[in-house]
């Protein structure tokens, strides 16, 4: 069961300028620095304080065997897509109430799109 506001996701996707939708992976690499304290990507990425994010697009939330997720994340039923990840990056606690991720979110739509573009380069 997905616990998020689907109309919000549709509205947010509609409001995101088309030029930003694709994002800039290089700018996303720089923006990901704020995530890198907890999350890793790349060939040697592993789960430490947060889960590694290689191949996150298409992955079921709470499914990386190398990380102990909150019950809320494991039971969320979310499959990470650009839309669900964008919503989570904006407001993690709104998308998965009870998540252990302690991050207030990113309000800059361009940074969200750029981080998603960067994450898509790490399959």
NUDOKE-552696 format. One record per atom (N, C-alpha, C): x, y, z; chain; residue in one letter; atom name. Coordinates in steps of 0.001 Angstrom, whole numbers, plus 524288, in hexadecimal, padded with zeros to 5 digits. Each point is the difference from the previous one (the first is absolute). Layout:
X | Y | Z | A | a | CA
...
This chain:
80347 | 7FB6C | 80000 | A | x | N
7FCB9 | 80494 | 80000 | A | x | CA
80375 | 804D4 | 80000 | A | x | C
7FF6D | 80347 | 7FC2D | A | x | N
80314 | 804BA | 7FFA0 | A | x | CA
7FD6A | 80438 | 80344 | A | x | C
80324 | 8024A | 80377 | A | x | N
7FDFF | 80411 | 80374 | A | x | CA
80214 | 8053F | 7FE45 | A | x | C
7FDE4 | 801EB | 7FBD3 | A | x | N
80185 | 80533 | 7FE42 | A | x | CA
7FB63 | 80289 | 7FD5D | A | x | C
80069 | 804EB | 7FF54 | A | x | N
7FBD5 | 802FA | 7FDB7 | A | x | CA
800A7 | 7FFF6 | 7FA13 | A | x | C
7FD4B | 7FC6F | 7FD5D | A | x | N
8008C | 7FF61 | 7FA53 | A | x | CA
7FE8C | 80509 | 7FD1A | A | x | C
7FBB9 | 802AB | 80165 | A | x | N
7FEF0 | 804F3 | 7FD46 | A | x | CA
80484 | 803DC | 80085 | A | x | C
802A4 | 8000F | 8047C | A | x | N
8048A | 8035F | 800AB | A | x | CA
80440 | 7FE90 | 7FC13 | A | x | C
80101 | 7FAE8 | 7FF56 | A | x | N
80403 | 7FE45 | 7FC4E | A | x | CA
7FEB9 | 801AC | 7FA6F | A | x | C
7FB11 | 7FF66 | 7FE83 | A | x | N
7FE61 | 80182 | 7FAB6 | A | x | CA
800A9 | 805DF | 7FF4B | A | x | C
7FE41 | 80305 | 803CC | A | x | N
8007C | 805A8 | 7FFB9 | A | x | CA
805B5 | 801A5 | 7FFD8 | A | x | C
80339 | 7FD9C | 80342 | A | x | N
80589 | 8015D | 80026 | A | x | CA
802A1 | 7FECA | 7FAC8 | A | x | C
7FEBC | 7FB90 | 7FDA5 | A | x | N
80243 | 7FE9C | 7FAF3 | A | x | CA
7FE3B | 803CE | 7FBC3 | A | x | C
7FB1D | 801A0 | 80046 | A | x | N
7FDE2 | 803A7 | 7FC2C | A | x | CA
8028B | 80554 | 80086 | A | x | C
80127 | 8018B | 804D5 | A | x | N
80228 | 80526 | 800FA | A | x | CA
805D0 | 80056 | 7FED2 | A | x | C
802BD | 7FB89 | 7FFE6 | A | x | N
805A0 | 80013 | 7FF06 | A | x | CA
80103 | 80191 | 7FA57 | A | x | C
80305 | 80422 | 7FF1E | A | x | N
80120 | 8019A | 7FAA6 | A | x | CA
80279 | 7FB8C | 7FCE3 | A | x | C
7FE67 | 7FF7C | 7FB1E | A | x | N
801E1 | 7FBBE | 7FCAC | A | x | CA
805EE | 80009 | 7FF8C | A | x | C
80256 | 80486 | 7FFD5 | A | x | N
805B0 | 80048 | 7FF84 | A | x | CA
802B4 | 7FDAA | 804BF | A | x | C
7FD89 | 80032 | 8048B | A | x | N
80253 | 7FDEB | 804AF | A | x | CA
7FEE0 | 7FA38 | 800A9 | A | x | C
7FBF5 | 7FE0B | 7FD7E | A | x | N
7FE50 | 7FA9C | 800CE | A | x | CA
80471 | 7FC2B | 7FF00 | A | x | C
80333 | 800FF | 7FC02 | A | x | N
80443 | 7FC74 | 7FEC9 | A | x | CA
8047A | 800A5 | 803DF | A | x | C
800D0 | 804A0 | 801FD | A | x | N
80429 | 800FF | 803BB | A | x | CA
8055F | 7FFE6 | 7FD7E | A | x | C
803CD | 801A6 | 802FC | A | x | N
80573 | 8003A | 7FE60 | A | x | CA
80318 | 7FC89 | 803B8 | A | x | C
801E9 | 7FB9D | 7FE08 | A | x | N
802B5 | 7FC33 | 80356 | A | x | CA
804DF | 80245 | 80287 | A | x | C
802D1 | 8035B | 7FD42 | A | x | N
804C0 | 80252 | 80245 | A | x | CA
7FE9A | 803A3 | 80485 | A | x | C
7FBFE | 8032B | 7FF49 | A | x | N
7FE24 | 80356 | 8044B | A | x | CA
7FDD9 | 7FC94 | 80469 | A | x | C
7FD9A | 7FB9E | 7FE95 | A | x | N
7FDF3 | 7FC5E | 803DE | A | x | CA
80444 | 7FD84 | 80343 | A | x | C
80477 | 7FF11 | 7FD94 | A | x | N
80478 | 7FDDB | 802E7 | A | x | CA
8019A | 803C9 | 8044C | A | x | C
80025 | 80504 | 7FEB9 | A | x | N
80159 | 803F7 | 803E8 | A | x | CA
7FBBB | 80066 | 8042A | A | x | C
7FB19 | 7FFE8 | 7FE66 | A | x | N
7FBA5 | 80067 | 803B4 | A | x | CA
7FFAA | 7FB29 | 8037B | A | x | C
801AD | 7FB80 | 7FDFC | A | x | N
7FFDB | 7FB21 | 80302 | A | x | CA
803AC | 80037 | 804B5 | A | x | C
80390 | 803B8 | 80009 | A | x | N
803A4 | 80084 | 80466 | A | x | CA
7FD15 | 80062 | 8052A | A | x | C
7FB63 | 80267 | 7FFFA | A | x | N
7FCF5 | 80071 | 804D8 | A | x | CA
7FDAB | 7FAC5 | 8019B | A | x | C
7FFC6 | 7FC3F | 7FC6F | A | x | N
7FDF6 | 7FAC3 | 80112 | A | x | CA
80466 | 7FC38 | 80173 | A | x | C
804C0 | 80147 | 7FE3E | A | x | N
8046D | 7FC64 | 80052 | A | x | CA
801CC | 7FEDB | 80593 | A | x | C
7FE56 | 80303 | 803C3 | A | x | N
8015B | 7FECC | 80563 | A | x | CA
7FD6F | 7FAFC | 801E2 | A | x | C
7FBB2 | 7FE8A | 7FD76 | A | x | N
7FD0F | 7FB51 | 80191 | A | x | CA
7FF9F | 7FBED | 7FBA9 | A | x | C
80017 | 801AF | 7FB13 | A | x | N
7FF1C | 7FC7F | 7FB8F | A | x | CA
804B9 | 7FFDE | 7FC68 | A | x | C
800F9 | 7FB6C | 7FDC1 | A | x | N
8043A | 7FF5C | 7FC48 | A | x | CA
7FDDA | 7FE28 | 7FAC3 | A | x | C
802CD | 8015F | 7FBD6 | A | x | N
7FEEE | 7FE02 | 7FABA | A | x | CA
8053D | 7FEC4 | 7FD79 | A | x | C
7FFDE | 7FCDF | 7FBF3 | A | x | N
804C5 | 7FEB3 | 7FD2F | A | x | CA
80193 | 7FA58 | 800D5 | A | x | C
8042F | 7FE66 | 7FD62 | A | x | N
8019B | 7FA83 | 8000F | A | x | CA
8011E | 7FDC7 | 8056E | A | x | C
8020A | 80325 | 8038E | A | x | N
80141 | 7FDF9 | 80533 | A | x | CA
7FBFA | 801A6 | 80420 | A | x | C
7FB78 | 801CE | 7FE51 | A | x | N
7FC02 | 801DC | 803AC | A | x | CA
7FE1C | 7FB9C | 80381 | A | x | C
7FF2C | 8016C | 804E7 | A | x | N
7FDBE | 7FC48 | 803AB | A | x | CA
7FC5E | 802F6 | 803A9 | A | x | C
7FCCB | 7FD2B | 802A2 | A | x | N
7FC6A | 80249 | 803C7 | A | x | CA
802CF | 8009B | 80530 | A | x | C
7FFD2 | 804BD | 80211 | A | x | N
80277 | 80105 | 80505 | A | x | CA
7FBEA | 802A6 | 8036D | A | x | C
80010 | 8052A | 8002F | A | x | N
7FC1D | 802CD | 8031F | A | x | CA
7FAAF | 80006 | 7FD3F | A | x | C
8000E | 80002 | 7FAD7 | A | x | N
7FB51 | 7FF8F | 7FCBE | A | x | CA
80111 | 7FC00 | 7FBC5 | A | x | C
7FBF7 | 7FE48 | 7FD3E | A | x | N
800D8 | 7FC0D | 7FBE5 | A | x | CA
80301 | 8022D | 7FB5F | A | x | C
802F8 | 7FC9B | 7FD6B | A | x | N
80291 | 80190 | 7FB21 | A | x | CA
7FBB6 | 800DE | 7FBF0 | A | x | C
800F2 | 80374 | 7FC4D | A | x | N
7FBD9 | 80191 | 7FC5F | A | x | CA
800EF | 7FE62 | 7FA59 | A | x | C
803AD | 7FC85 | 7FEFA | A | x | N
800A0 | 7FE04 | 7FAAA | A | x | CA
7FAFF | 7FD3D | 7FE59 | A | x | C
7FE21 | 8011C | 7FB5B | A | x | N
7FB60 | 7FD5B | 7FDF9 | A | x | CA
7FB04 | 80139 | 802F5 | A | x | C
7FFBD | 80483 | 80280 | A | x | N
7FB6B | 8014C | 8032E | A | x | CA
7FB04 | 8006F | 7FCBF | A | x | C
80057 | 80208 | 7FB39 | A | x | N
7FB52 | 8007B | 7FCB7 | A | x | CA
7FE30 | 7FA89 | 7FE72 | A | x | C
7FB3F | 7FEB6 | 80165 | A | x | N
7FDCA | 7FADB | 7FEEF | A | x | CA
80050 | 7FC44 | 8049A | A | x | C
802DF | 80176 | 80413 | A | x | N
800A2 | 7FCAF | 8049E | A | x | CA
7FB5D | 800C2 | 803BA | A | x | C
7FE72 | 7FBDE | 80290 | A | x | N
7FBF6 | 8005E | 8040C | A | x | CA
8026A | 80280 | 804D5 | A | x | C
7FD3D | 803A3 | 8024E | A | x | N
801E1 | 80296 | 804BA | A | x | CA
800EC | 7FBFB | 80446 | A | x | C
80443 | 800B0 | 802C9 | A | x | N
8012D | 7FC90 | 80461 | A | x | CA
801E9 | 7FAA3 | 7FE7C | A | x | C
8021B | 7FF62 | 7FB46 | A | x | N
80149 | 7FABE | 7FE27 | A | x | CA
805D4 | 7FED9 | 7FF82 | A | x | C
8036C | 803C6 | 800DD | A | x | N
80596 | 7FEED | 7FF96 | A | x | CA
801AE | 7FCB2 | 804AD | A | x | C
801D8 | 7FB52 | 7FEED | A | x | N
8014B | 7FC42 | 80427 | A | x | CA
80452 | 801EE | 8039F | A | x | C
80325 | 803B3 | 7FE45 | A | x | N
80456 | 801D1 | 80327 | A | x | CA
7FEA5 | 80443 | 803E5 | A | x | C
7FB06 | 8012F | 800A2 | A | x | N
7FE82 | 8044B | 80376 | A | x | CA
7FB35 | 7FE89 | 8033C | A | x | C
7FFEB | 801A3 | 804E7 | A | x | N
7FB8B | 7FEFF | 8036F | A | x | CA
7FC59 | 804BE | 7FFDE | A | x | C
7FBBB | 7FF71 | 7FD19 | A | x | N
7FC39 | 8043C | 7FF42 | A | x | CA
7FC1A | 8004A | 8047B | A | x | C
7FD7F | 8047B | 80067 | A | x | N
7FBB2 | 80092 | 803B0 | A | x | CA
7FB70 | 7FCA3 | 7FE28 | A | x | C
7FCBB | 7FE8C | 8039D | A | x | N
7FB54 | 7FD04 | 7FE9F | A | x | CA
7FCA6 | 8031B | 7FC2D | A | x | C
7FFA1 | 80517 | 800D3 | A | x | N
7FCDE | 80351 | 7FC8B | A | x | CA
801F2 | 7FFAA | 7FA5E | A | x | C
8051C | 80014 | 7FF3C | A | x | N
8022C | 7FFB9 | 7FAB4 | A | x | CA
7FF17 | 7FA97 | 7FDAB | A | x | C
800F3 | 7FBE3 | 80310 | A | x | N
7FF44 | 7FAAC | 7FE01 | A | x | CA
7FA58 | 7FF02 | 7FE62 | A | x | C
7FC56 | 80243 | 802D3 | A | x | N
7FA73 | 7FF0C | 7FEF9 | A | x | CA
7FD81 | 8041D | 7FC82 | A | x | C
80303 | 803AA | 7FDFE | A | x | N
7FDCE | 80457 | 7FCFC | A | x | CA
7FD97 | 7FE47 | 7FAD1 | A | x | C
80215 | 7FBDD | 7FDA6 | A | x | N
7FDFF | 7FE44 | 7FAF0 | A | x | CA
801C6 | 80359 | 7FB71 | A | x | C
8038D | 80382 | 800F0 | A | x | N
801D4 | 8038B | 7FBE3 | A | x | CA
803EF | 7FD44 | 7FC7A | A | x | C
7FF84 | 800DE | 7FAFC | A | x | N
8040E | 7FEA5 | 7FC3B | A | x | CA
8023A | 8053A | 7FE44 | A | x | C
80509 | 800BD | 800C6 | A | x | N
8025B | 8050F | 7FEE6 | A | x | CA
80017 | 80133 | 7FA30 | A | x | C
7FD8A | 8043D | 7FEA4 | A | x | N
7FFED | 8021F | 7FAB2 | A | x | CA
801DB | 805A4 | 80068 | A | x | C
80089 | 802A9 | 7FB9C | A | x | N
80171 | 80586 | 80040 | A | x | CA
7FC01 | 80308 | 80341 | A | x | C
7FB09 | 7FEBC | 7FF66 | A | x | N
7FBEE | 802DD | 802C6 | A | x | CA
80026 | 7FEF3 | 805E3 | A | x | C
80072 | 7FB06 | 80185 | A | x | N
80001 | 7FECE | 80592 | A | x | CA
8050B | 801E4 | 8029A | A | x | C
8046C | 7FF82 | 7FD44 | A | x | N
804E6 | 801FD | 80225 | A | x | CA
7FFDD | 805EB | 80090 | A | x | C
7FDE6 | 802B4 | 7FC12 | A | x | N
7FFA7 | 805B7 | 80049 | A | x | CA
7FCAD | 801A1 | 804A8 | A | x | C
7FB9C | 7FD79 | 800B4 | A | x | N
7FC9C | 80145 | 8046E | A | x | CA
802D5 | 7FEE5 | 80524 | A | x | C
802DA | 7FBAC | 80041 | A | x | N
802DD | 7FE96 | 804BF | A | x | CA
8045C | 803E1 | 80116 | A | x | C
802C7 | 801AC | 7FBEF | A | x | N
80424 | 803D9 | 800C0 | A | x | CA
7FDD4 | 80535 | 801EE | A | x | C
7FB48 | 8014E | 7FE45 | A | x | N
7FD8B | 804E0 | 801C2 | A | x | CA
7FE44 | 7FFB0 | 805B0 | A | x | C
7FDBD | 7FB91 | 8018D | A | x | N
7FDBC | 7FF84 | 80543 | A | x | CA
7FFCA | 7FA47 | 8019D | A | x | C
8045B | 7FDD0 | 801CF | A | x | N
80034 | 7FA6B | 8014B | A | x | CA
7FBBD | 7FE37 | 803C8 | A | x | C
7FF18 | 802F8 | 80414 | A | x | N
7FC27 | 7FE7B | 803EF | A | x | CA
7FA67 | 8002A | 7FE12 | A | x | C
7FEF3 | 80316 | 7FBF5 | A | x | N
7FAC0 | 80020 | 7FDBB | A | x | CA
7FF09 | 7FB37 | 7FC99 | A | x | C
80414 | 7FE2A | 7FD54 | A | x | N
7FF73 | 7FB85 | 7FC7A | A | x | CA
7FFFF | 7FAE5 | 80318 | A | x | C
80376 | 7FF94 | 803DD | A | x | N
80047 | 7FB55 | 80349 | A | x | CA
7FFE2 | 801BC | 805B7 | A | x | C
7FB50 | 800D8 | 80218 | A | x | N
7FFB2 | 8016C | 80587 | A | x | CA
80277 | 7FBAD | 80351 | A | x | C
80376 | 80188 | 80380 | A | x | N
802AE | 7FC2D | 80340 | A | x | CA
80551 | 7FE75 | 7FDE9 | A | x | C
801AE | 80243 | 7FB9E | A | x | N
80532 | 7FED6 | 7FDFD | A | x | CA
80415 | 801BC | 803F7 | A | x | C
8045F | 7FD37 | 8001C | A | x | N
80443 | 80189 | 80384 | A | x | CA
80384 | 8041A | 7FD84 | A | x | C
7FF29 | 80125 | 7FB0E | A | x | N
80348 | 803D8 | 7FD5F | A | x | CA
7FF14 | 80559 | 8026E | A | x | C
80420 | 8024C | 8020A | A | x | N
7FFA7 | 80519 | 8028F | A | x | CA
801F6 | 8042E | 7FC40 | A | x | C
7FC8E | 8019E | 7FC9C | A | x | N
80148 | 803D5 | 7FBFC | A | x | CA
7FB1C | 8032C | 7FF0A | A | x | C
8006E | 8050F | 80002 | A | x | N
7FB66 | 80361 | 7FF7F | A | x | CA
7FE01 | 8005B | 7FA72 | A | x | C
8031E | 7FEBA | 7FC2A | A | x | N
7FE44 | 80035 | 7FA99 | A | x | CA
802AC | 8044E | 7FCF1 | A | x | C
7FF39 | 7FFBC | 7FAE9 | A | x | N
8024C | 803C9 | 7FC62 | A | x | CA
7FB8F | 80304 | 7FD7D | A | x | C
7FFFC | 80511 | 80097 | A | x | N
7FBDA | 8033F | 7FDD9 | A | x | CA
80114 | 801ED | 7FA7D | A | x | C
804C2 | 7FF6B | 7FE30 | A | x | N
8018F | 801E8 | 7FAD8 | A | x | CA
7FEF4 | 7FBC2 | 7FBED | A | x | C
7FC27 | 800E9 | 7FCAE | A | x | N
7FE77 | 7FC17 | 7FC0C | A | x | CA
80475 | 7FEB7 | 7FC47 | A | x | C
80336 | 803C4 | 7FECC | A | x | N
8046D | 7FF07 | 7FC7E | A | x | CA
803CF | 7FC2D | 80289 | A | x | C
80129 | 800BD | 8050B | A | x | N
80385 | 7FC69 | 802B1 | A | x | CA
7FDC3 | 7FA84 | 8004A | A | x | C
7FAF5 | 7FF8F | 800DF | A | x | N
7FD7F | 7FADA | 8001B | A | x | CA
800BB | 7FD50 | 7FAB8 | A | x | C
7FEDB | 802CD | 7FBC7 | A | x | N
80094 | 7FDC4 | 7FABF | A | x | CA
805AD | 7FE88 | 7FEE5 | A | x | C
803A2 | 8033F | 801B7 | A | x | N
8058C | 7FEEB | 7FF16 | A | x | CA
801CA | 7FB30 | 8030F | A | x | C
7FE60 | 7FF88 | 804DC | A | x | N
80169 | 7FB67 | 8031F | A | x | CA
7FDBF | 7FB11 | 7FD8E | A | x | C
7FB2D | 8003E | 7FE20 | A | x | N
7FDB2 | 7FB70 | 7FD65 | A | x | CA
80317 | 7FE8F | 7FB1D | A | x | C
801A8 | 803E7 | 7FCF5 | A | x | N
8032C | 7FEF4 | 7FB51 | A | x | CA
80515 | 7FD56 | 80198 | A | x | C
8025B | 801CD | 80430 | A | x | N
804DF | 7FD9C | 801EE | A | x | CA
7FF15 | 7FA6B | 801CD | A | x | C
7FBE2 | 7FF17 | 802F6 | A | x | N
7FEE5 | 7FAB0 | 801DA | A | x | CA
7FF03 | 7FC42 | 7FB7B | A | x | C
7FD94 | 801EB | 7FBCD | A | x | N
7FF0D | 7FCA6 | 7FB70 | A | x | CA
8050A | 7FE43 | 7FD59 | A | x | C
80457 | 802B1 | 8010E | A | x | N
804FD | 7FE5D | 7FDAB | A | x | CA
80275 | 7FB7C | 80305 | A | x | C
7FDC8 | 7FEA7 | 8047B | A | x | N
8021A | 7FBC0 | 8034C | A | x | CA
7FC18 | 7FB86 | 80033 | A | x | C
8003D | 7FCB7 | 7FC25 | A | x | N
7FC59 | 7FB9E | 7FFA5 | A | x | CA
80244 | 7FB75 | 802A3 | A | x | C
